[in-house]
Amino acid sequence: MDAEWVITTLTDAMEALEEVIGELEADPQAIDELLPAVMPAIYAKLNYAWNSRQLGPAAIDQLDHDDLVAFPKDLPM
């Protein structure tokens, strides 16, 4: 597993989440419009971090984009 890659991809997801939180703190009334618009992208970033963890950056060239951002099939839940 490529720890540096995982940290990079999780940081990207964290920054997206922090941005949304900032927007909601600035305008709480926008939650009904903003949340449905941004949550799919945040989930895609988290899924991407998990789905690319083994291959690292090579996952971009080796896996289909839809598979990279899809909910993980191998995530124990």
Order of alpha helices (4+ residues) and beta strands (2+ residues): alpha-alpha-alpha-alpha
